[in-house]
Amino acid sequence: MKLNQLENRRKKIVLWLGGILGVLAVLLLSGFGWQTAVSTQTHTNYPPPGNLIAVDCHTMHLYCIGEGSPTVVLESGLGETLLNWSKVQTETAVFTRTCSYDRAGFGWSEPVDDPVFSPQVADMLHTLLQNAGESAPYVLVGHSAGGIHVRNFAHQYPNDVAGIVLVDSSHDNQRAEDPAEGNNPLLTLCQAIAPFGIVRALNLAEEGADANPHLTAEQQNTLIALTNQTHFCHATANEETAADTDMRQPHLKPLGDLHLTVLTATQTVNQLADEMPPELIAQVNELWTAKQLELVALSTNSTQILATESAHYIQYDQPELVIEAIQQMVLLANASE
């Protein structure tokens, strides 16, 4: 009797677990189908503002407006799309030609399988501009990790660069003393659940869209849709992997007498006041100030501008500073011809 009861109980448990697994499988398959269908329609529902250009074996998105020389090229920070520059690009295009673009796997650019390290980013950007018929010289503008990419571009293609504007740029060895980060568990989880529509269902992309106060409602919806693409988490993980190498370089490469403007935000660490003790904030601020001064010293023809009302995204908090710095660089470049 007891054996029969145990056997019946076991069967019920098996049936119960099987039912749960079956429901879970149906939900995952439904989520996968929904995510695939919606992600596939993203570029149809939200067409790119620029052109898709062949670079090696995939396409990249380049958006250029305005007329004049030198051409300004805007390089975004880690994991960002060209919408990051919406206000700056529109107003810079009033006085010269201005281009922004999406790195591989972001915005409207096709993804790649492996991490793309900064020297490769510079090569891909150079090929993109060439294949699109955009003429040098360029004024390069790099925000955050994008600052490393534009400096590598200047080293690899010095004859094509008229000047550089760094916008609270990352430093080439700012992670040198940190332990190796390895795989970010959140990004690993993101990659695992994204194909099943879970990231989309949780509306995790909305926070990033809300961060830029200069986006229109349509641009915010576009950014959310682009961020919800299945490959976004993988692309971000690739960029994190590459950044962990790009920011552990043993020394900085000088830029000679190239025109260089370094915009430095003074409120980046202060906005973390609720998460960090005061003594640590002071220490990090001191370190960041020193790193920014090292960037200023890369050129004998440089200047530093402090963005005293800005956190890390100066192009959001004080876009007029970025636009004015670009305009001054364009004037310097034209005067040097």
MIMIRO-182941 format. One line per 10 residues: number of its first residue (from 1); their letters; for each residue x, y, z of N, C-alpha, C. Coordinates in pm, whole numbers, always signed. Example, Ala and Ser with C-alpha at 12.3 -4.5 7.8 and 13.67 -1.06 7.14 Angstrom:
<atoms>
1	as	+1319/-569/+780/+1230/-450/+780/+1320/-330/+780 | +1285/-225/+708/+1367/-106/+714/+1290/+3/+787
</atoms>
This chain:
<atoms>
1	mklnqlenrr	+83/-122/+0/+0/+0/+0/+85/+126/+0 | +185/+123/+91/+273/+239/+98/+351/+258/-31 | +391/+144/-90/+466/+153/-216/+380/+215/-325 | +253/+177/-330/+161/+233/-430/+141/+383/-409 | +131/+421/-282/+115/+565/-251/+238/+644/-294 | +355/+586/-264/+480/+654/-304/+491/+664/-455 | +452/+556/-523/+459/+556/-669/+362/+658/-728 | +241/+665/-672/+144/+764/-719/+192/+907/-695 | +254/+925/-576/+306/+1058/-544/+418/+1096/-641 | +503/+997/-670/+614/+1024/-764/+560/+1062/-901
11	kkivlwlggi	+458/+990/-946/+399/+1019/-1077/+338/+1159/-1081 | +272/+1196/-971/+212/+1329/-965/+319/+1438/-972 | +430/+1414/-900/+539/+1512/-901/+598/+1524/-1041 | +617/+1407/-1105/+672/+1407/-1241/+579/+1482/-1336 | +449/+1453/-1323/+351/+1521/-1409/+349/+1671/-1381 | +358/+1706/-1253/+358/+1848/-1214/+479/+1920/-1270 | +598/+1858/-1254/+720/+1919/-1308/+716/+1924/-1460 | +664/+1817/-1519/+654/+1816/-1665/+562/+1926/-1716 | +451/+1948/-1643/+361/+2055/-1682/+426/+2192/-1673 | +501/+2213/-1563/+571/+2342/-1546/+673/+2361/-1659
21	lgvlavllls	+752/+2256/-1686/+851/+2266/-1793/+786/+2288/-1928 | +671/+2222/-1948/+600/+2241/-2074/+552/+2384/-2092 | +493/+2439/-1986/+448/+2578/-1991/+565/+2671/-2014 | +677/+2644/-1942/+797/+2728/-1958/+849/+2721/-2101 | +850/+2600/-2158/+897/+2583/-2295/+809/+2661/-2393 | +678/+2656/-2372/+586/+2730/-2459/+610/+2881/-2447 | +629/+2926/-2323/+654/+3069/-2302/+785/+3113/-2369 | +890/+3031/-2353/+1019/+3066/-2412/+1011/+3065/-2565 | +945/+2965/-2620/+930/+2959/-2766/+847/+3075/-2818 | +742/+3110/-2744/+660/+3224/-2783/+741/+3353/-2776
31	gfgwqtavst	+817/+3366/-2665/+901/+3484/-2649/+1007/+3494/-2757 | +1065/+3378/-2793/+1166/+3376/-2899/+1105/+3420/-3033 | +989/+3367/-3063/+923/+3406/-3188/+887/+3553/-3190 | +834/+3604/-3079/+798/+3746/-3069/+922/+3834/-3083 | +1030/+3800/-3010/+1152/+3879/-3016/+1211/+3879/-3156 | +1214/+3763/-3218/+1271/+3753/-3354/+1191/+3836/-3453 | +1059/+3826/-3446/+973/+3900/-3540/+986/+4050/-3522 | +979/+4095/-3397/+986/+4240/-3371/+1124/+4293/-3402 | +1229/+4219/-3365/+1366/+4264/-3390/+1393/+4274/-3539 | +1339/+4179/-3616/+1359/+4179/-3761/+1296/+4302/-3825
41	qthtnypppg	+1186/+4350/-3767/+1114/+4464/-3823/+1169/+4600/-3777 | +1270/+4598/-3690/+1318/+4724/-3631/+1362/+4824/-3738 | +1443/+4780/-3832/+1496/+4873/-3932/+1389/+4917/-4032 | +1283/+4837/-4043/+1172/+4878/-4128/+1087/+4984/-4059 | +1059/+4960/-3931/+976/+5053/-3854/+1052/+5180/-3814 | +1182/+5166/-3800/+1267/+5280/-3761/+1384/+5287/-3858 | +1361/+5339/-3979/+1466/+5339/-4082/+1583/+5428/-4042 | +1703/+5396/-4087/+1821/+5475/-4052/+1816/+5614/-4115 | +1861/+5716/-4042/+1863/+5850/-4100/+1972/+5868/-4204 | +2076/+5786/-4195/+2188/+5797/-4288/+2192/+5683/-4388
51	nliavdchtm	+2314/+5645/-4426/+2334/+5542/-4527/+2405/+5421/-4467 | +2370/+5303/-4517/+2438/+5180/-4478/+2550/+5154/-4578 | +2674/+5153/-4529/+2792/+5144/-4613/+2863/+5012/-4587 | +2907/+4946/-4693/+2980/+4820/-4679/+3119/+4846/-4623 | +3151/+4778/-4514/+3284/+4784/-4454/+3327/+4639/-4430 | +3428/+4596/-4504/+3470/+4456/-4500/+3351/+4367/-4532 | +3309/+4283/-4439/+3203/+4185/-4469/+3068/+4221/-4410 | +3052/+4345/-4362/+2922/+4382/-4307/+2895/+4530/-4335 | +2775/+4576/-4301/+2740/+4715/-4327/+2744/+4796/-4198 | +2781/+4924/-4215/+2783/+5017/-4103/+2703/+5141/-4140
61	hlycigegsp	+2646/+5202/-4039/+2558/+5316/-4059/+2633/+5446/-4039 | +2629/+5533/-4141/+2694/+5664/-4137/+2592/+5770/-4170 | +2588/+5874/-4088/+2490/+5983/-4105/+2566/+6115/-4112 | +2563/+6179/-4230/+2636/+6304/-4252/+2540/+6413/-4299 | +2553/+6531/-4241/+2471/+6646/-4280/+2559/+6771/-4280 | +2513/+6874/-4351/+2587/+6999/-4354/+2691/+7002/-4465 | +2747/+7119/-4483/+2850/+7139/-4585/+2967/+7215/-4524 | +3084/+7197/-4583/+3201/+7269/-4536/+3316/+7176/-4502 | +3430/+7236/-4475/+3551/+7161/-4443/+3624/+7232/-4329 | +3690/+7157/-4243/+3700/+7010/-4238/+3571/+6945/-4191
71	tvvlesglge	+3558/+6817/-4224/+3442/+6740/-4179/+3461/+6699/-4033 | +3359/+6721/-3953/+3361/+6680/-3812/+3307/+6538/-3804 | +3379/+6451/-3733/+3337/+6312/-3715/+3317/+6287/-3565 | +3197/+6244/-3529/+3158/+6225/-3389/+3166/+6077/-3351 | +3242/+6049/-3246/+3263/+5911/-3199/+3200/+5895/-3061 | +3106/+5803/-3049/+3032/+5783/-2924/+3111/+5702/-2822 | +3061/+5704/-2698/+3120/+5624/-2591/+3075/+5479/-2598 | +3119/+5403/-2502/+3095/+5258/-2498/+2946/+5227/-2500 | +2905/+5144/-2594/+2768/+5097/-2599/+2666/+5198/-2647 | +2711/+5307/-2709/+2619/+5414/-2749/+2593/+5413/-2899
81	tllnwskvqt	+2483/+5476/-2939/+2451/+5495/-3080/+2478/+5640/-3120 | +2464/+5668/-3248/+2486/+5805/-3294/+2382/+5903/-3242 | +2269/+5853/-3191/+2168/+5941/-3133/+2223/+6014/-3010 | +2332/+5963/-2957/+2403/+6027/-2847/+2442/+6171/-2881 | +2458/+6198/-3012/+2507/+6328/-3059/+2397/+6413/-3123 | +2271/+6379/-3102/+2161/+6442/-3177/+2168/+6594/-3179 | +2177/+6657/-3064/+2177/+6803/-3059/+2308/+6861/-3113 | +2420/+6801/-3073/+2551/+6851/-3116/+2564/+6843/-3268 | +2522/+6732/-3327/+2538/+6717/-3472/+2451/+6818/-3547 | +2328/+6835/-3504/+2238/+6928/-3572/+2295/+7070/-3573
91	etavftrtcs	+2349/+7113/-3460/+2398/+7250/-3450/+2537/+7267/-3511 | +2618/+7162/-3509/+2750/+7170/-3572/+2736/+7174/-3724 | +2635/+7107/-3777/+2614/+7103/-3921/+2578/+7240/-3979 | +2547/+7335/-3893/+2518/+7471/-3939/+2644/+7536/-3997 | +2762/+7501/-3943/+2884/+7569/-3988/+2984/+7477/-4060 | +2962/+7345/-4060/+3050/+7256/-4139/+2984/+7119/-4154 | +3039/+7039/-4241/+2985/+6904/-4260/+3015/+6821/-4134 | +2916/+6744/-4092/+2928/+6671/-3966/+2874/+6530/-3983 | +2955/+6432/-3942/+2918/+6291/-3956/+2918/+6222/-3819 | +2819/+6138/-3798/+2818/+6047/-3684/+2795/+5908/-3740
101	ydragfgwse	+2824/+5808/-3659/+2807/+5670/-3709/+2785/+5575/-3594 | +2743/+5453/-3628/+2722/+5348/-3529/+2832/+5243/-3545 | +2900/+5213/-3435/+2997/+5104/-3440/+2925/+4970/-3457 | +3002/+4868/-3489/+2944/+4737/-3519/+2857/+4687/-3405 | +2734/+4650/-3438/+2641/+4594/-3340/+2554/+4696/-3270 | +2573/+4824/-3298/+2494/+4928/-3232/+2415/+5007/-3337 | +2302/+5062/-3290/+2220/+5141/-3382/+2179/+5058/-3502 | +2213/+5108/-3621/+2174/+5041/-3745/+2289/+4963/-3807 | +2404/+4955/-3741/+2518/+4880/-3797/+2508/+4732/-3762 | +2547/+4649/-3856/+2541/+4504/-3834/+2640/+4461/-3725
111	pvddpvfspq	+2604/+4356/-3651/+2694/+4308/-3546/+2809/+4224/-3603 | +2913/+4209/-3522/+3022/+4116/-3553/+3032/+4017/-3438 | +3100/+3906/-3463/+3104/+3800/-3362/+3197/+3832/-3245 | +3312/+3890/-3274/+3417/+3904/-3174/+3438/+4049/-3132 | +3504/+4072/-3017/+3534/+4209/-2975/+3619/+4282/-3078 | +3592/+4412/-3092/+3669/+4496/-3183/+3750/+4594/-3098 | +3881/+4580/-3100/+3966/+4662/-3016/+3991/+4797/-3084 | +4035/+4894/-3005/+4037/+5033/-3051/+4112/+5055/-3183 | +4231/+4997/-3203/+4296/+5016/-3333/+4210/+4967/-3451 | +4136/+4858/-3429/+4046/+4808/-3533/+3927/+4903/-3553
121	vadmlhtllq	+3877/+4961/-3444/+3769/+5059/-3454/+3812/+5173/-3544 | +3935/+5222/-3523/+3988/+5331/-3605/+3998/+5291/-3751 | +4045/+5169/-3776/+4055/+5121/-3915/+3918/+5113/-3980 | +3819/+5061/-3906/+3685/+5047/-3961/+3623/+5183/-3990 | +3646/+5280/-3902/+3595/+5415/-3925/+3660/+5476/-4048 | +3790/+5457/-4063/+3859/+5512/-4180/+3804/+5453/-4309 | +3784/+5321/-4309/+3728/+5255/-4427/+3585/+5302/-4454 | +3508/+5319/-4349/+3370/+5366/-4362/+3366/+5503/-4428 | +3448/+5595/-4381/+3450/+5730/-4438/+3497/+5727/-4583 | +3599/+5647/-4611/+3649/+5637/-4749/+3543/+5579/-4841
131	nagesapyvl	+3481/+5470/-4800/+3382/+5404/-4885/+3258/+5490/-4906 | +3232/+5580/-4812/+3117/+5671/-4825/+3150/+5795/-4906 | +3278/+5812/-4941/+3318/+5927/-5020/+3337/+6054/-4939 | +3354/+6041/-4807/+3378/+6158/-4722/+3526/+6192/-4724 | +3557/+6318/-4746/+3696/+6360/-4767/+3760/+6412/-4640 | +3888/+6376/-4621/+3969/+6435/-4515/+4006/+6577/-4557 | +4050/+6662/-4462/+4082/+6630/-4323/+3957/+6627/-4235 | +3973/+6560/-4119/+3863/+6547/-4024/+3900/+6612/-3891 | +3799/+6670/-3828/+3808/+6705/-3687/+3736/+6593/-3612 | +3809/+6522/-3529/+3754/+6407/-3459/+3707/+6447/-3319
141	vghsaggihv	+3585/+6406/-3284/+3528/+6437/-3153/+3493/+6306/-3085 | +3557/+6278/-2971/+3535/+6151/-2904/+3489/+6166/-2761 | +3377/+6102/-2729/+3326/+6104/-2592/+3362/+5974/-2521 | +3407/+5985/-2396/+3433/+5869/-2311/+3530/+5773/-2382 | +3493/+5645/-2396/+3580/+5549/-2463/+3605/+5589/-2608 | +3515/+5667/-2666/+3535/+5717/-2802/+3658/+5804/-2813 | +3701/+5864/-2701/+3823/+5944/-2702/+3946/+5861/-2733 | +3948/+5737/-2686/+4059/+5647/-2717/+4058/+5612/-2865 | +3939/+5589/-2920/+3928/+5553/-3063/+3977/+5666/-3153 | +3940/+5790/-3123/+3980/+5899/-3212/+4130/+5926/-3201
151	rnfahqypnd	+4189/+5904/-3083/+4334/+5921/-3072/+4407/+5812/-3151 | +4355/+5691/-3149/+4415/+5586/-3231/+4402/+5617/-3379 | +4288/+5674/-3417/+4268/+5715/-3556/+4376/+5816/-3596 | +4402/+5913/-3508/+4502/+6015/-3538/+4642/+5956/-3551 | +4672/+5853/-3472/+4804/+5789/-3483/+4816/+5706/-3609 | +4707/+5640/-3647/+4711/+5552/-3762/+4695/+5626/-3895 | +4627/+5742/-3892/+4604/+5820/-4014/+4631/+5968/-3987 | +4756/+6001/-3953/+4787/+6139/-3911/+4760/+6245/-4018 | +4774/+6207/-4143/+4754/+6306/-4250/+4606/+6338/-4273 | +4517/+6260/-4211/+4373/+6281/-4230/+4308/+6358/-4117
161	vagivlvdss	+4387/+6397/-4018/+4328/+6457/-3898/+4376/+6601/-3880 | +4279/+6694/-3870/+4309/+6835/-3852/+4306/+6877/-3706 | +4239/+6798/-3622/+4230/+6833/-3481/+4141/+6734/-3408 | +4151/+6736/-3275/+4074/+6644/-3191/+4008/+6722/-3078 | +3881/+6688/-3052/+3811/+6738/-2934/+3772/+6616/-2850 | +3824/+6612/-2726/+3791/+6502/-2634/+3684/+6549/-2537 | +3578/+6470/-2524/+3464/+6506/-2438/+3462/+6409/-2319 | +3517/+6454/-2208/+3532/+6371/-2088/+3582/+6232/-2127 | +3695/+6232/-2196/+3748/+6111/-2257/+3801/+6011/-2154 | +3788/+5885/-2188/+3855/+5780/-2112/+4006/+5792/-2134
171	hdnqraedpa	+4081/+5731/-2043/+4226/+5734/-2046/+4275/+5593/-2082 | +4385/+5588/-2155/+4432/+5460/-2208/+4478/+5361/-2101 | +4507/+5410/-1979/+4546/+5314/-1875/+4467/+5334/-1746 | +4342/+5382/-1759/+4264/+5409/-1639/+4222/+5281/-1565 | +4230/+5166/-1633/+4200/+5040/-1566/+4326/+4958/-1535 | +4443/+5019/-1557/+4568/+4944/-1546/+4589/+4884/-1408 | +4546/+4954/-1304/+4570/+4906/-1168/+4450/+4828/-1112 | +4344/+4816/-1190/+4227/+4741/-1145/+4245/+4593/-1179 | +4187/+4504/-1100/+4192/+4362/-1137/+4113/+4339/-1265 | +4154/+4240/-1341/+4083/+4208/-1465/+3936/+4183/-1436
181	egnnplltlc	+3849/+4246/-1513/+3707/+4240/-1483/+3643/+4108/-1523 | +3695/+4046/-1629/+3632/+3923/-1675/+3493/+3950/-1730 | +3412/+3847/-1738/+3277/+3862/-1792/+3186/+3931/-1691 | +3114/+4032/-1738/+3016/+4100/-1656/+2895/+4008/-1641 | +2861/+3968/-1518/+2750/+3872/-1502/+2616/+3925/-1554 | +2595/+4057/-1543/+2469/+4113/-1593/+2463/+4106/-1745 | +2577/+4132/-1810/+2578/+4122/-1956/+2566/+3977/-2001 | +2625/+3886/-1924/+2611/+3743/-1955/+2464/+3701/-1946 | +2397/+3747/-1840/+2254/+3718/-1824/+2174/+3783/-1936 | +2209/+3906/-1968/+2139/+3979/-2074/+2146/+3903/-2207
191	qaiapfgivr	+2265/+3852/-2239/+2281/+3777/-2363/+2197/+3649/-2362 | +2184/+3590/-2243/+2109/+3464/-2234/+1959/+3484/-2250 | +1906/+3595/-2198/+1760/+3612/-2198/+1710/+3698/-2313 | +1799/+3775/-2377/+1756/+3864/-2484/+1686/+3793/-2599 | +1734/+3675/-2644/+1666/+3609/-2756/+1522/+3569/-2728 | +1484/+3563/-2601/+1348/+3521/-2565/+1256/+3639/-2533 | +1302/+3760/-2562/+1216/+3877/-2546/+1204/+3928/-2404 | +1283/+3872/-2311/+1268/+3910/-2170/+1319/+4051/-2146 | +1431/+4088/-2210/+1484/+4224/-2196/+1383/+4325/-2248 | +1323/+4294/-2361/+1222/+4382/-2420/+1099/+4393/-2329
201	alnlaeegad	+1055/+4279/-2276/+935/+4277/-2192/+954/+4356/-2062 | +1076/+4358/-2012/+1105/+4430/-1887/+1129/+4579/-1908 | +1128/+4625/-2034/+1148/+4767/-2067/+1280/+4821/-2013 | +1384/+4739/-2017/+1513/+4781/-1963/+1579/+4891/-2047 | +1536/+4906/-2173/+1599/+5005/-2260/+1549/+5147/-2233 | +1440/+5162/-2162/+1381/+5295/-2146/+1469/+5389/-2064 | +1542/+5334/-1966/+1626/+5419/-1882/+1732/+5491/-1965 | +1795/+5419/-2059/+1897/+5481/-2144/+1838/+5588/-2233 | +1718/+5565/-2283/+1655/+5664/-2370/+1619/+5791/-2293 | +1581/+5775/-2166/+1543/+5891/-2084/+1664/+5975/-2044
211	anphltaeqq	+1785/+5918/-2053/+1904/+5988/-2005/+1941/+6109/-2090 | +1905/+6106/-2217/+1939/+6216/-2308/+1821/+6312/-2319 | +1832/+6431/-2258/+1718/+6523/-2258/+1691/+6589/-2392 | +1782/+6572/-2488/+1769/+6639/-2617/+1704/+6552/-2724 | +1669/+6428/-2689/+1602/+6343/-2785/+1454/+6378/-2793 | +1401/+6379/-2915/+1257/+6394/-2932/+1190/+6263/-2890 | +1058/+6266/-2876/+984/+6144/-2841/+1008/+6036/-2947 | +1011/+6076/-3073/+1035/+5979/-3180/+1175/+5919/-3169 | +1275/+6003/-3138/+1411/+5952/-3123/+1423/+5860/-3003 | +1352/+5892/-2895/+1353/+5803/-2778/+1297/+5666/-2812
221	ntlialtnqt	+1185/+5665/-2884/+1126/+5538/-2926/+1220/+5461/-3017 | +1290/+5533/-3103/+1387/+5470/-3193/+1500/+5407/-3113 | +1553/+5481/-3016/+1664/+5430/-2935/+1621/+5306/-2856 | +1500/+5308/-2802/+1450/+5191/-2729/+1441/+5070/-2822 | +1389/+5092/-2942/+1377/+4981/-3038/+1514/+4926/-3076 | +1610/+5014/-3099/+1745/+4969/-3137/+1812/+4894/-3023 | +1792/+4942/-2901/+1852/+4877/-2784/+1789/+4741/-2758 | +1665/+4724/-2796/+1594/+4598/-2774/+1626/+4492/-2879 | +1711/+4525/-2977/+1749/+4424/-3075/+1824/+4310/-3005 | +1805/+4191/-3053/+1860/+4072/-2986/+2011/+4081/-2969
231	hfchatanee	+2081/+4136/-3068/+2228/+4135/-3063/+2287/+4245/-2976 | +2205/+4335/-2921/+2258/+4449/-2847/+2342/+4406/-2726 | +2293/+4310/-2647/+2366/+4267/-2527/+2502/+4206/-2564 | +2503/+4129/-2672/+2629/+4068/-2718/+2725/+4177/-2765 | +2674/+4276/-2837/+2759/+4385/-2884/+2818/+4463/-2766 | +2736/+4487/-2664/+2783/+4559/-2546/+2889/+4479/-2472 | +2867/+4348/-2459/+2966/+4262/-2394/+3098/+4264/-2471 | +3090/+4262/-2605/+3211/+4272/-2687/+3285/+4402/-2660 | +3211/+4512/-2651/+3276/+4641/-2627/+3339/+4647/-2488 | +3274/+4588/-2389/+3331/+4583/-2255/+3461/+4503/-2254
241	taadtdmrqp	+3462/+4392/-2325/+3583/+4311/-2335/+3695/+4388/-2400 | +3664/+4456/-2510/+3766/+4535/-2579/+3816/+4651/-2492 | +3722/+4717/-2422/+3760/+4832/-2338/+3853/+4789/-2226 | +3836/+4668/-2175/+3921/+4623/-2066/+4066/+4607/-2111 | +4085/+4587/-2241/+4221/+4587/-2298/+4263/+4728/-2338 | +4174/+4800/-2404/+4206/+4935/-2452/+4245/+5028/-2339 | +4192/+5005/-2219/+4218/+5094/-2106/+4323/+5039/-2010 | +4405/+4945/-2061/+4516/+4892/-1982/+4648/+4906/-2056 | +4658/+5006/-2141/+4780/+5026/-2217/+4890/+5085/-2127 | +5015/+5043/-2148/+5122/+5084/-2057/+5156/+5232/-2062
251	hlkplgdlhl	+5135/+5297/-2176/+5168/+5439/-2185/+5086/+5505/-2295 | +5077/+5636/-2289/+5003/+5714/-2388/+5094/+5749/-2505 | +5034/+5757/-2624/+5110/+5797/-2742/+5092/+5947/-2764 | +5202/+6022/-2771/+5190/+6168/-2789/+5130/+6203/-2925 | +5071/+6321/-2931/+5006/+6368/-3054/+5084/+6481/-3121 | +5206/+6505/-3077/+5287/+6610/-3138/+5227/+6747/-3117 | +5213/+6822/-3226/+5155/+6957/-3214/+5013/+6964/-3273 | +4948/+6850/-3280/+4811/+6846/-3331/+4720/+6929/-3241 | +4631/+7005/-3304/+4533/+7083/-3226/+4449/+6988/-3141 | +4444/+7014/-3011/+4373/+6926/-2918/+4299/+7008/-2814
261	tvltatqtvn	+4170/+6981/-2799/+4089/+7041/-2693/+4036/+6930/-2604 | +4055/+6944/-2473/+4010/+6844/-2376/+3901/+6905/-2290 | +3779/+6858/-2309/+3666/+6900/-2226/+3655/+6803/-2108 | +3657/+6855/-1987/+3655/+6771/-1868/+3536/+6807/-1781 | +3453/+6708/-1752/+3338/+6727/-1662/+3387/+6724/-1517 | +3330/+6811/-1435/+3372/+6817/-1294/+3271/+6754/-1200 | +3155/+6712/-1252/+3050/+6658/-1166/+3029/+6507/-1183 | +3116/+6442/-1260/+3097/+6300/-1290/+3092/+6216/-1163 | +3189/+6233/-1076/+3196/+6152/-954/+3099/+6203/-849 | +3077/+6335/-846/+2990/+6392/-743/+2847/+6339/-751
271	qlademppel	+2803/+6299/-871/+2667/+6248/-885/+2651/+6111/-819 | +2764/+6050/-780/+2759/+5921/-712/+2770/+5937/-561 | +2742/+6058/-513/+2762/+6089/-371/+2685/+5996/-279 | +2568/+5949/-323/+2487/+5862/-238/+2542/+5719/-232 | +2633/+5686/-325/+2683/+5550/-333/+2827/+5536/-284 | +2897/+5647/-264/+3037/+5642/-227/+3065/+5731/-107 | +3156/+5691/-18/+3192/+5778/+95/+3268/+5900/+46 | +3259/+6013/+119/+3322/+6138/+75/+3471/+6125/+45 | +3543/+6049/+129/+3687/+6037/+107/+3720/+5967/-24 | +3634/+5871/-63/+3656/+5801/-189/+3623/+5891/-307
281	iaqvnelwta	+3517/+5972/-294/+3482/+6067/-399/+3598/+6162/-424 | +3657/+6215/-316/+3770/+6307/-329/+3888/+6237/-397 | +3913/+6113/-362/+4023/+6037/-421/+4002/+6013/-570 | +3881/+5973/-606/+3851/+5946/-747/+3855/+6075/-828 | +3803/+6184/-772/+3809/+6313/-841/+3953/+6355/-868 | +4039/+6335/-769/+4180/+6370/-785/+4245/+6286/-894 | +4212/+6157/-895/+4268/+6068/-997/+4219/+6105/-1136 | +4087/+6134/-1147/+4032/+6170/-1278/+4092/+6300/-1330 | +4111/+6397/-1240/+4172/+6525/-1279/+4312/+6502/-1332 | +4388/+6416/-1264/+4525/+6387/-1308/+4526/+6318/-1444
291	kqlelvalst	+4434/+6225/-1464/+4427/+6154/-1593/+4392/+6251/-1706 | +4301/+6344/-1679/+4262/+6442/-1781/+4379/+6534/-1816 | +4458/+6572/-1717/+4575/+6656/-1742/+4680/+6581/-1826 | +4688/+6450/-1808/+4778/+6371/-1892/+4733/+6374/-2037 | +4603/+6375/-2059/+4552/+6387/-2196/+4585/+6523/-2256 | +4572/+6628/-2175/+4605/+6763/-2222/+4751/+6768/-2265 | +4838/+6698/-2192/+4982/+6702/-2219/+5023/+6622/-2343 | +4929/+6552/-2405/+4963/+6472/-2522/+5004/+6558/-2641 | +4958/+6682/-2645/+4991/+6772/-2756/+5054/+6901/-2702 | +5146/+6953/-2780/+5204/+7083/-2744/+5113/+7197/-2785
301	nstqilates	+5001/+7163/-2850/+4908/+7264/-2900/+4768/+7231/-2846 | +4756/+7230/-2713/+4632/+7183/-2651/+4575/+7286/-2555 | +4447/+7265/-2523/+4379/+7347/-2423/+4279/+7260/-2350 | +4251/+7298/-2225/+4152/+7225/-2147/+4037/+7317/-2110 | +3916/+7264/-2119/+3796/+7339/-2081/+3723/+7259/-1975 | +3697/+7321/-1860/+3625/+7253/-1753/+3474/+7274/-1768 | +3400/+7166/-1772/+3254/+7172/-1778/+3203/+7161/-1635 | +3189/+7276/-1572/+3162/+7278/-1427/+3018/+7241/-1390 | +2930/+7235/-1489/+2791/+7200/-1461/+2753/+7065/-1523 | +2853/+6986/-1555/+2827/+6861/-1627/+2876/+6739/-1551
311	ahyiqydqpe	+2797/+6632/-1566/+2846/+6499/-1533/+2912/+6443/-1659 | +2924/+6312/-1669/+3005/+6251/-1774/+2959/+6288/-1915 | +2828/+6306/-1935/+2776/+6335/-2069/+2766/+6487/-2087 | +2877/+6547/-2118/+2879/+6693/-2136/+2787/+6732/-2252 | +2778/+6647/-2353/+2693/+6678/-2468/+2545/+6681/-2431 | +2510/+6626/-2315/+2373/+6636/-2263/+2359/+6759/-2174 | +2453/+6775/-2080/+2440/+6876/-1975/+2478/+7016/-2021 | +2584/+7026/-2101/+2628/+7156/-2152/+2667/+7142/-2300 | +2571/+7111/-2385/+2603/+7090/-2527/+2667/+7211/-2592 | +2635/+7331/-2541/+2692/+7451/-2601/+2844/+7454/-2588
321	lvieaiqqmv	+2899/+7396/-2481/+3044/+7389/-2464/+3107/+7301/-2572 | +3043/+7189/-2599/+3095/+7096/-2700/+3088/+7161/-2838 | +2976/+7222/-2869/+2958/+7285/-3000/+3058/+7398/-3020 | +3077/+7479/-2918/+3172/+7590/-2929/+3315/+7539/-2945 | +3350/+7433/-2872/+3485/+7376/-2884/+3507/+7322/-3025 | +3406/+7258/-3082/+3417/+7206/-3219/+3433/+7321/-3318 | +3353/+7425/-3301/+3361/+7540/-3393/+3498/+7605/-3388 | +3552/+7620/-3268/+3686/+7678/-3256/+3791/+7588/-3322 | +3774/+7458/-3308/+3868/+7366/-3372/+3859/+7373/-3524 | +3738/+7387/-3577/+3721/+7403/-3722/+3790/+7530/-3770
331	llanase	+3775/+7639/-3695/+3841/+7765/-3732/+3992/+7751/-3728 | +4044/+7684/-3625/+4190/+7662/-3615/+4240/+7578/-3733 | +4164/+7476/-3768/+4204/+7388/-3877/+4208/+7464/-4009 | +4108/+7548/-4033/+4105/+7626/-4157/+4215/+7732/-4160 | +4247/+7788/-4045/+4353/+7889/-4037/+4490/+7828/-4060 | +4504/+7698/-4033/+4633/+7630/-4046/+4661/+7582/-4188 | +4560/+7588/-4274/+4579/+7539/-4411/+4673/+7630/-4490
</atoms>
